[in-house]
Amino acid sequence: MTSRLKILIATDAWKPQVNGVVRTLTTTSELLRSWGHEVEVVEPSQFKTFAIPFYPEIPLSFATINHLVQRIRKFHPDAIHISTEGPIGLAARAICIRRKWKFTTSYHTKFPEYLKKMLFLPLAGGYSYMRRFHSRSSGIMVATPSLEQELRLRRFLPELNRWSRGVNLSLFYQREKTHSWPKPVLMYVGRVSKEKNIEAFLKADVPGTKVVVGDGPHRSKLQHDFQKAIFVGYRRGEALAEMYSQADCFVFPSHTDTFGLVMIESLACGVPVAAYPVIGPVDVITEPGTGALNDNLALAIEQALKTASPEACLRHAQTFTWEKSTRQFLSNLRNRHTGEPFTPARIEPLTV
């Protein structure tokens, strides 16, 4: 008889933060629960927090080991997944190692590159910390083949397992273009922060209207420096899907994201993507008509507009489902006592 799993997820990224990691974890948790599994999330609101001086949107937690031990003992999970490398992740990792519990981790964010760009810290030090953090994991979940290859080259030794991403096709779909902005409409969606490299998009010498959807610590500077661009702030749900549909090209200028959920949301709305040929875009923009990759972002935008096929964008977006992503997550989990994967009977949905 099929039995449900009890899964504990420890994460420093959670609501009300707005980013791809939070969307991935919340969607995965909701789907797991709908399938009959029990999910306990240990997240920042359960602790005292303090704001990062250079990134006040992201709170760090004073995660106490004693409190976390009590949470784990009360829930008694079958599997423990540590999603982030911050204070909560560190506390959960320390507990698991001390008690010889097996756990999995995921590599969502290229923090060494972020810290180099924002604080000028050397890459070597950042990757040394990340290798150490993940070194005791029973398996690191990564979103793309190119990220897996890079981590192998950087000597990440634990097993690397694929955990892709999905898109909600009932929310993100092609809608009528209603804005009267001068065409082509070029759009960025995401956090407005230095490491996202939005300045490269706004500097690109291309005609049309540039729209930035989102907010963050770099917004005021970018608004001052690029006064012709339109900044609309955060959009969520239907309002976000409507915004995607107004674009003729979605521009993803980041060099440091490991996937980029916004790209497949854009594709699902029939909008092609222009990006650099780096981890994330090279794994997503793989089909003709879905966009263009180029080291010259202006050329990528021109090529994406020229070759765009809304039908191709939609077909490709349909290959990314949250159901498939969540099944991957389940198959990657390990029994916290034995380190073994769970049998198919344990991870099949109880209700669909």
Buried (B, 14 or more C-beta within 10 A) or exposed (E): EEBBBBBBBBBBBBEEBBBBBBBBBBBBBEBBEEBBBBBBBBBBEBBEBEEEEEBEBBBBBEBEEEBBBEBBEEBEBBBBBBBBBBBBBBBBBEBBEEEEBBBBBBBBBBBBBBBBBBEEBEEEEBBEBBBEBBBBBBBBBBBBBBBBEBBEEEEBEBEBBBBBBBBBBEEBBBBEBEBEBEEBBBBBBBBBBBBBBBBBBBEBEBEBBBBBBBBBBBBEEBBEEBEEBBBBEBBEEEEBBBBBBBBBBBBBBBBBBBBBBBBBBBBBBBBBBBBBEBBBBBBBBEBEBBBBBBEEBBBBBBBBBEBBBBEBBBBBBEBBBBEEBBBBBBBBBBBBEEBEBBEEEBBBBEEE
